[in-house]
Each structure stands twice: as C-alpha cells, then as structure tokens.
C-alpha cells in the first residue's frame, strides 16, 4: 500500500521501499522512478488523469497552482531522506492555508 502523503509516496516510488526502509535494497528495483518522474506523477500526471491538464499540473502563467513550501530542496535531498522533508507552508487558491 502506498501512503497518501505526497512526500512518503515519493519516497516509495524513488526507493521502492516502505517508510521503514524495508527491504534494505528495495523491491522490484527495475521499477524505481526518477525523482522527476515521481513528481510529475503527483502534478502533471494527476491533472492529466482528471482531464485538467490545460488548467493545472504545471507552473505556467494563467494555470491554477497550489504550492507547498518545503524545508529542504527536494532535488538536493538524498533519496533515502525524502520522506523526512517537512512542509513549512501550503498555498491553495492563492491563499496561505498552512504555515508551520
């Protein structure tokens, strides 16, 4: 089962391990996703699945955008530490809805 938490799901997709880092070498290693592909699945892939890719799913002018501000640069974080990233703020519909 994959968690609904986006960062936990990215961990599972990239590492092919549970949040407890089991199995140590991951399972079905050939099915690991790159971080870029995993993020695309949560963003543009989700918009495509609901036929909304013309309105959301990427950061472009005139498109809807909900944004999460993270405490670390996701691209610079070692894959094994992705699930430990914390959300510092969330903006939905142009409004700050969460701040740590």
N, CA, C and O of each residue as an XYZ file, in Angstrom:
400
protein
N       0.840     -1.159      0.000
C       0.000      0.000      0.000
C       0.898      1.240      0.000
O       1.903      1.289      0.709
N       0.527      2.226     -0.793
C       1.287      3.471     -0.887
C       0.558      4.535     -0.079
O      -0.654      4.696     -0.227
N       1.277      5.267      0.775
C       0.630      6.301      1.588
C       0.102      7.461      0.745
O       0.608      7.722     -0.346
N      -0.917      8.156      1.255
C      -1.485      9.302      0.553
C      -0.589     10.540      0.677
O      -0.685     11.443     -0.154
N       0.262     10.600      1.674
C       1.193     11.710      1.874
C       2.118     11.798      0.656
O       2.825     10.835      0.355
N       2.127     12.934     -0.050
C       2.957     13.032     -1.263
C       4.437     12.744     -1.032
O       5.052     12.052     -1.844
N       5.026     13.251      0.044
C       6.455     13.009      0.269
C       6.734     11.552      0.587
O       7.746     11.004      0.152
N       5.846     10.922      1.342
C       6.006      9.492      1.623
C       5.858      8.690      0.327
O       6.590      7.727      0.103
N       4.921      9.086     -0.513
C       4.728      8.390     -1.788
C       5.923      8.569     -2.712
O       6.302      7.642     -3.427
N       6.519      9.759     -2.701
C       7.728      9.974     -3.493
C       8.845      9.057     -3.000
O       9.585      8.483     -3.799
N       8.961      8.926     -1.679
C       9.969      8.017     -1.103
C       9.764      6.595     -1.631
O      10.715      5.947     -2.068
N       8.535      6.123     -1.587
C       8.233      4.758     -2.031
C       8.534      4.599     -3.518
O       9.122      3.596     -3.923
N       8.143      5.566     -4.327
C       8.347      5.473     -5.776
C       9.819      5.510     -6.160
O      10.248      4.780     -7.054
N      10.589      6.353     -5.492
C      12.007      6.517     -5.833
C      12.870      5.408     -5.246
O      13.796      4.931     -5.902
N      12.576      4.996     -4.025
C      13.409      4.000     -3.344
C      12.887      2.575     -3.438
O      13.634      1.619     -3.228
N      11.600      2.432     -3.755
C      10.940      1.111     -3.788
C      11.125      0.414     -2.441
O      11.473     -0.765     -2.368
N      10.881      1.187     -1.375
C      10.956      0.689     -0.004
C       9.778      1.249      0.788
O       9.181      2.256      0.409
N       9.460      0.589      1.879
C       8.490      1.137      2.811
C       9.108      2.336      3.518
O      10.295      2.617      3.349
N       8.307      3.041      4.310
C       8.841      4.169      5.071
C       9.838      3.716      6.129
O      10.644      4.514      6.607
N       9.787      2.441      6.496
C      10.750      1.864      7.439
C      12.011      1.384      6.709
O      12.859      0.712      7.296
N      12.123      1.742      5.412
C      13.282      1.385      4.571
C      13.446     -0.122      4.408
O      14.562     -0.640      4.408
N      12.338     -0.806      4.272
C      12.336     -2.247      4.020
C      11.812     -2.510      2.618
O      10.932     -1.781      2.160
N      12.297     -3.488      1.941
C      13.524     -4.216      2.220
C      14.741     -3.314      1.991
O      14.658     -2.325      1.262
N      15.859     -3.656      2.610
C      17.045     -2.785      2.548
C      17.458     -2.382      1.128
O      17.872     -1.243      0.916
N      17.358     -3.272      0.175
C      17.740     -2.965     -1.201
C      16.547     -2.591     -2.072
O      16.689     -2.425     -3.283
N      15.374     -2.459     -1.462
C      14.171     -2.147     -2.230
C      13.619     -3.379     -2.918
O      14.304     -4.397     -3.025
N      12.391     -3.292     -3.381
C      11.799     -4.396     -4.127
C      11.573     -3.939     -5.556
O      11.339     -2.759     -5.816
N      11.644     -4.881     -6.471
C      11.485     -4.607     -7.902
C      12.253     -3.348     -8.295
O      11.684     -2.377     -8.794
N      13.548     -3.394     -8.058
C      14.398     -2.219     -8.268
C      14.279     -1.650     -9.674
O      14.455     -0.447     -9.868
N      13.985     -2.488    -10.649
C      13.852     -2.005    -12.030
C      12.613     -1.120    -12.206
O      12.460     -0.478    -13.245
N      11.731     -1.081    -11.206
C      10.541     -0.237    -11.275
C      10.711      1.089    -10.522
O       9.754      1.855    -10.412
N      11.899      1.369    -10.009
C      12.132      2.649     -9.345
C      11.913      3.787    -10.345
O      12.267      3.680    -11.519
N      11.326      4.872     -9.855
C      11.145      6.052    -10.689
C      12.220      7.074    -10.359
O      12.720      7.120     -9.235
N      12.568      7.879    -11.326
C      13.431      9.020    -11.035
C      12.599     10.008    -10.218
O      11.370      9.954    -10.248
N      13.248     10.890     -9.503
C      12.524     11.888     -8.729
C      11.647     12.738     -9.649
O      10.503     13.038     -9.307
N      12.164     13.120    -10.790
C      11.388     13.919    -11.746
C      10.127     13.217    -12.204
O       9.064     13.833    -12.280
N      10.236     11.923    -12.511
C       9.055     11.165    -12.941
C       8.048     11.013    -11.806
O       6.841     11.071    -12.038
N       8.534     10.818    -10.587
C       7.639     10.668     -9.440
C       6.894     11.978     -9.159
O       5.690     11.960     -8.899
N       7.600     13.108     -9.209
C       6.955     14.411     -9.003
C       5.945     14.679    -10.116
O       4.859     15.197     -9.857
N       6.296     14.330    -11.347
C       5.362     14.521    -12.462
C       4.086     13.705    -12.254
O       2.999     14.150    -12.625
N       4.209     12.539    -11.677
C       3.026     11.733    -11.395
C       2.078     12.423    -10.430
O       0.859     12.300    -10.551
N       2.644     13.150     -9.469
C       1.822     13.871     -8.487
C       1.296     15.191     -9.033
O       0.327     15.723     -8.491
N       1.884     15.727    -10.062
C       1.483     17.041    -10.560
C       0.817     16.926    -11.935
O      -0.408     16.839    -12.024
N       1.594     16.924    -12.977
C       1.011     16.885    -14.321
C       0.271     15.582    -14.591
O      -0.726     15.576    -15.312
N       0.743     14.485    -14.024
C       0.053     13.206    -14.218
C      -1.320     13.193    -13.586
O      -2.264     12.646    -14.157
N      -1.443     13.790    -12.412
C      -2.746     13.865    -11.748
C      -3.704     14.761    -12.520
O      -4.884     14.442    -12.661
N      -3.191     15.884    -13.021
C      -4.036     16.782    -13.820
C      -4.509     16.073    -15.090
O      -5.670     16.208    -15.477
N      -3.639     15.336    -15.724
C      -3.999     14.594    -16.931
C      -5.078     13.551    -16.635
O      -6.010     13.369    -17.417
N      -4.939     12.874    -15.501
C      -5.894     11.819    -15.145
C      -7.308     12.366    -14.965
O      -8.282     11.643    -15.177
N      -7.429     13.632    -14.577
C      -8.766     14.206    -14.419
C      -9.133     15.147    -15.575
O     -10.065     15.944    -15.471
N      -8.379     15.035    -16.681
C      -8.628     15.837    -17.889
C      -8.575     17.331    -17.602
O      -9.375     18.095    -18.142
N      -7.628     17.757    -16.747
C      -7.481     19.160    -16.377
C      -6.099     19.705    -16.725
O      -5.689     20.745    -16.209
N      -5.387     19.005    -17.595
C      -4.010     19.404    -17.901
C      -3.907     20.779    -18.558
O      -2.824     21.364    -18.581
N      -5.005     21.307    -19.092
C      -4.996     22.654    -19.662
C      -5.152     23.721    -18.578
O      -4.970     24.910    -18.843
N      -5.488     23.299    -17.366
C      -5.770     24.244    -16.292
C      -4.830     24.118    -15.095
O      -4.653     25.080    -14.348
N      -4.233     22.957    -14.904
C      -3.348     22.755    -13.759
C      -2.378     21.620    -14.033
O      -2.484     20.927    -15.045
N      -1.432     21.435    -13.119
C      -0.471     20.349    -13.273
C       0.943     20.813    -13.553
O       1.888     20.027    -13.477
N       1.093     22.106    -13.881
C       2.425     22.662    -14.095
C       2.396     24.146    -13.730
O       1.340     24.778    -13.726
N       3.552     24.675    -13.431
C       3.642     26.089    -13.068
C       3.838     26.921    -14.337
O       4.952     27.076    -14.838
N       2.722     27.448    -14.838
C       2.725     28.281    -16.041
C       1.755     29.432    -15.834
O       0.837     29.345    -15.018
N       1.963     30.493    -16.568
C       1.079     31.651    -16.493
C      -0.357     31.225    -16.785
O      -0.613     30.464    -17.718
N      -1.288     31.726    -15.974
C      -2.730     31.532    -16.121
C      -3.211     30.129    -15.731
O      -4.370     29.787    -15.966
N      -2.334     29.320    -15.140
C      -2.757     27.999    -14.685
C      -2.949     28.024    -13.177
O      -2.293     28.786    -12.465
N      -3.858     27.179    -12.699
C      -4.074     27.041    -11.268
C      -2.829     26.429    -10.643
O      -2.172     25.587    -11.255
N      -2.505     26.849     -9.432
C      -1.317     26.294     -8.789
C      -1.480     26.304     -7.274
O      -1.594     27.370     -6.668
N      -1.491     25.142     -6.670
C      -1.385     25.004     -5.232
C       0.079     24.671     -4.979
O       0.663     23.843     -5.678
N       0.666     25.313     -3.985
C       2.102     25.208     -3.788
C       2.421     24.817     -2.351
O       1.818     25.334     -1.410
N       3.367     23.905     -2.188
C       3.881     23.541     -0.871
C       5.311     24.059     -0.769
O       6.117     23.853     -1.676
N       5.620     24.726      0.330
C       6.973     25.210      0.599
C       7.619     24.198      1.537
O       7.120     23.952      2.635
N       8.722     23.618      1.104
C       9.395     22.571      1.866
C      10.590     23.114      2.636
O      11.131     24.165      2.293
N      10.999     22.400      3.669
C      12.138     22.848      4.473
C      13.483     22.485      3.848
O      14.532     22.889      4.350
N      13.454     21.736      2.772
C      14.680     21.337      2.071
C      14.409     21.339      0.581
O      13.266     21.224      0.138
N      15.482     21.472     -0.183
C      15.377     21.377     -1.635
C      15.214     19.897     -1.988
O      16.130     19.101     -1.783
N      14.080     19.546     -2.503
C      13.781     18.153     -2.839
C      14.814     17.574     -3.800
O      15.177     16.403     -3.693
N      15.284     18.386     -4.732
C      16.247     17.911     -5.736
C      17.620     17.630     -5.148
O      18.385     16.842     -5.704
N      17.940     18.275     -4.016
C      19.252     18.106     -3.392
C      19.223     17.112     -2.226
O      20.260     16.849     -1.617
N      18.073     16.571     -1.918
C      17.916     15.652     -0.795
C      18.238     14.232     -1.232
O      17.741     13.793     -2.269
N      19.050     13.501     -0.482
C      19.305     12.095     -0.824
C      17.978     11.323     -0.856
O      17.113     11.562     -0.014
N      17.807     10.417     -1.800
C      16.551      9.678     -1.913
C      16.085      9.035     -0.607
O      14.885      8.983     -0.339
N      17.003      8.557      0.191
C      16.625      7.895      1.440
C      16.041      8.854      2.474
O      15.480      8.412      3.477
N      16.167     10.173      2.241
C      15.691     11.170      3.200
C      14.441     11.921      2.736
O      13.980     12.831      3.425
N      13.896     11.556      1.591
C      12.743     12.272      1.032
C      11.558     12.287      1.993
O      10.933     13.331      2.176
N      11.240     11.166      2.601
C      10.071     11.082      3.483
C      10.215     11.969      4.718
O       9.217     12.285      5.366
N      11.437     12.374      5.052
C      11.670     13.203      6.223
C      11.551     14.698      5.967
O      11.670     15.494      6.898
N      11.322     15.085      4.729
C      11.161     16.501      4.405
C       9.867     17.004      5.048
O       8.857     16.302      5.061
N       9.911     18.215      5.573
C       8.751     18.806      6.234
C       8.154     19.919      5.376
O       8.873     20.655      4.701
N       6.834     20.026      5.415
C       6.136     21.111      4.734
C       6.102     22.304      5.681
O       5.623     22.191      6.809
N       6.609     23.444      5.224
C       6.614     24.662      6.043
C       5.393     25.530      5.793
O       4.937     26.233      6.695
N       4.855     25.488      4.575
C       3.672     26.282      4.252
C       2.992     25.682      3.035
O       3.621     25.011      2.217
N       1.691     25.936      2.931
C       0.910     25.488      1.784
C       0.024     26.637      1.321
O      -0.646     27.283      2.127
N       0.029     26.884      0.014
C      -0.816     27.916     -0.588
C      -1.801     27.208     -1.512
O      -1.405     26.462     -2.407
N      -3.082     27.451     -1.283
C      -4.141     26.844     -2.097
C      -5.048     27.968     -2.598
O      -5.537     28.778     -1.810
N      -5.266     28.011     -3.895
C      -6.126     29.045     -4.455
C      -5.629     30.450     -4.166
O      -6.426     31.380     -4.040
N      -4.313     30.609     -4.061
C      -3.739     31.918     -3.805
C      -3.753     32.351     -2.345
O      -3.333     33.463     -2.023
N      -4.234     31.480     -1.463
C      -4.305     31.813     -0.036
C      -3.414     30.892      0.774
O      -3.355     29.690      0.517
N      -2.719     31.455      1.754
C      -1.924     30.668      2.677
C      -2.876     29.898      3.575
O      -3.636     30.498      4.335
N      -2.842     28.570      3.494
C      -3.767     27.756      4.290
C      -3.073     26.962      5.380
O      -3.728     26.410      6.264
N      -1.740     26.901      5.323
C      -0.981     26.202      6.363
C       0.374     26.854      6.490
O       1.008     27.201      5.493
N       0.814     27.018      7.720
C       2.152     27.517      7.990
C       2.628     26.870      9.278
O       1.921     26.891     10.285
N       3.830     26.295      9.250
C       4.339     25.611     10.446
C       4.916     26.607     11.429
O       5.393     26.217     12.495
